[in-house]
Each structure stands twice: as structure tokens, then as C-alpha cells.
């Protein structure tokens, strides 16, 4: 047998350009050759290069990874999941969180994409269907597609559904053409509104302005320039002939809406006048539209042509037509930590949605729980119903990873992870492990009662 040069795990990671978790998982599944030298795992450069080229027939010398792959029971697989989760550093404080389409739309309380990415790598294989029943801004779905997994996302918030649909879209020629035509028309509108000469685009025909929605205290939240130009943008978007193009353009409009309103910020629901000159809203939209277009092209090139299904649905009552899924990776709302209906209120009005409906259905709402005074009992009931709904479509022995932080009610910290484990154990799940990750100080909840929560926990359940 030809003697080969053996290298360490760190060197193998660099050679294959994969993470430690991926390397470990590939080895345990039998997909990568390895050797035991002095009790330590080593990899041979020639074998690794052969694996990269698709030659995966080499066996490990000290233990039969192929036999392990063929005969390992569910308990061994679960032990591997536990080991991978408990060995991983889940902080990711210094890693970029706005790659691909992750940063094209603001969305409060997002978890960093590295978390669902690592969970998907550990718990699933390419081709497995991954569900996120609280998809929010679509972080899990974007990472699932990047990792070659078909994926499903649901949310009760229509803004979340729009954002996720657009962020996971694969632009076709019709959509690209429609977005290009829209950009040219907006350039023309800016010149017309400002009384400037049109330099690079042909003059677009006049467009009807959509009337402003019936927002309570409209003039307090939006200045006259914003009202006028948002109506013009909606008119342009409604006229696009591509349905996908309209979704992407509506995402771009949604992304700038708080910025051009008098709402103080994405996380502060107070009015503060913002002086806007004629054309400012149009130019803000144009810049965002081009940013989104470029990000979607990069996403198309970096992700597998897999399916992403996104539905407006309540996680407490997931539709049966979703079919069976192989894994769940999600981060549900924390009890008493945020009010999505409030901070997305103006987006919902301008996009034609009903914020009152979201307020009635939202899980974890700080305002709702404080008004009723029975927040934790309600949250416990809601999470139990969600887990029951998930259990109906998750395959037997399928993993369900839930990322959740603690809550604070009337000065007392509530362990939401423990609550979920207790409810799950009563309805057909087993808890394999709970691991903690420290929340970055600047990424805690904006709601004062929940700011003291400094740790999130990753709960790994399996369906019995």
C-alpha cells in the first residue's frame, strides 16, 4: 500500500474549505477517509483529493466508517448530533451576518445565519426538507437553499412572508427585465419631480399615484413628500408585468419605509420629524432596489436550484398539505420580548395588510401579554399547540432544533427553553440536549422587560 502524507483536522479543513462541524459529520457518515495514529484522527492528502473528485471508496484504517454508516442505530445518530451541538461555539459574535440576501431588509430579533446553517449541516443531509414554522425574515430558508436542502417557511406575519419569498427568489428573465424597467422609470420620475434634465434614461410615461392608506394620524407619521412619493412608487410597482418582479420591488419598498417615515427607528415606535426633499424617497427606493437586485443575483449563483415554499400560516395550525418534513430549525418569538405588529405597523398599512389581524394572532407580544396579565400561561399554551402541529408533519425520529431566549415577567426571569422541553416531552418528543449561547450585548431585545436576558438556548428535540 502506498504510504500517504497524513495531516491534522485543521489542515484537512483548510484543504477542503469546510468547517470543523462539516468535516466531523462527513467522517462519521463514512463519506471521508481517515486514519487513527496514536489515538488521533488524521487525514491523507491523496485520499482527500480523491474525495473532492468524487472518489469516495477509501475506508478508514482503524475503524470501519462504512460499516458504521450502514448499521448505526438511531441512538448512534442522536449521539453524534449531541456531540456536534455541544462541541460547537455558538456565539458567532465576530462573523458577518449580511451575506447573500440576509441584509437586504431590516427585521428585528433575527438570529445570525451561522446558527441555522450549522444546525442544518449537523442535523440533515442534502435533499432533506427543512421547515421553519416561524420563518421571520427567512434566515433559515436562505441557508437551507445555500446548503442544497428544499425548505418550507411559514409565518403569521404577512411582511415576513413577503420578505422571505423575495429573499429566496430565483430571478428569471421576466423579473430581471421588469426590475430594470422599474429602475429606469424611477430615474425618470426623480428628474420630473425635481425639474431636472433626464441624462441616462428615456422619459417614462406618467403613472397614477396610489392613495395613501387610512393610517391613524397619517400626517404625524409621514411628511407630504413621503406620502406623495410612496404613492407614486406603489403605482409603478403595481404596473409591473412580472409577479416575481412585483414581490421583489415590494420588498425594496418595505425595506425603506421606516427610514422615510417619521418613525424614529426600526426599534423605537415614536414620531420624529424627518425633513425630506423632493425626490429623496424615490432615490432611497432606487438605491435599495439595485442593492436587492444584486444580492438576488449573488444568491442565485451561490445556492442550489431547490424549492422554497413560503406560506402565510399559523404555527399553531400548520396546513396538512405541507407534507412530511425531515427536520425543523426555528426560533420562535420569545414571550414578552417584542411586538412585531407594532414595529411593522406602517409597512403593513402601505402594503395593504391588516396590522390588527397580526396583533390578534401574534405569539409572544409584549403589549398583549401585559394587557391580559396571563402572559406565561398563554405562551405555554401557544408553544404546546405549535409543537403538536409540528409533530404531525415531522417524520419519526426527525430532529427539531428550537433557538429561544429567556423572558422577563414583572422582574422575574422565565426559562422558555425549560418550558418548551416540558411541553414537548408530554406530546411525543424527547429532548436530546440543551446548549447555551451568549447573546451579543447590542442584539438583545428592544423591550425593556426583556433586555436583561443575556443567553439563548438551543433545544434539540426528536419526535418519537
Secondary structure, DSSP 8 states (H G I E B T S, - for coil): -----EE-HHHHHHHHT--HHHHHHHHHHT-S--EEETTEEEEEHHHHHHHHTT------SSS-HHHHHHH--HHHHHHHHHHHHHHS----TTS---TTTTTSS--TT---HHHHHHHHHHH--TT--EEETT-TTTHHHHHHHHTT--EEEEES-HHHHHHHHHHT----HHHHHHHHHHHHHHHHHHHHHHT----SS--------------TTHHHHS-HHHHHHHHHHHHHHHT-S-HHHHHHHHHHHHHHHHHHSSEEETTEEEE------TTHHHHHHHHHHHHHHHHHHHHHHHS-S--EEEEE--GGG--GGG--EEEEEE----TTSB-HHHHTHHHHHHHT--HHHHHHH-SSBHHHHHHHS-HHHHHHHHHHHHHHHHHHHEEEEEEEEEEEE-EEETTEEE-HHHHHHHHHHTTTEEEEEEEEEE--GGGS-SSGGGTT--EEEEEEEEE-
